[in-house]
């Protein structure tokens, strides 16, 4: 949980990995929804929900979550071999976990 209000990135039109992955797998209709709504500063809750449906239905959310898990595991494994103190490794591991934990 980042603490950001729901839909902020969508209203700002941020071209995140999530959006890119959604567009890769989108149907023409889903692409039209993204083109019409992404980046609209006045996007209402209904518009946010329509965009979320595209993100979920294209499996972009699942793909990004899998990528986060993969990269976090790689990072934690690298910490095991890093030439740093055990305290530093623990602190970095805790930070990595906190930064990537998701509330579902």
C-alpha positions, 0 to 999 in steps of 0.5 A: 500500500503506497497511501496514494489515492486510488486512481491517481496514476490513471488520472495523471496518465502515467505510462507505467509497466502495468499500463504497457502490459495491459495494452499489449494484451488488450482487445481493440475495445479495451484499447479504446477504453484506455485511450479514452480514459487514461490521463483524464484529470477529471476521471471519476470512480466509474472511469477508474473502475473501467480502467481497473477492469482492463488492467485485470482482464488483460492479466496485466495486474497478475503479470506485474505482481509476478514480476515484483515477486521475481525481482524481490526474490532475486534481490533478497538472494543477492543480499545473501552474497553481498559484502555487507554486515548482517545488520545491513543485509537485514535492514535492506531485506526488511526494506525490500519486503516493506516496499513490495508487500501488497494489501489485497 
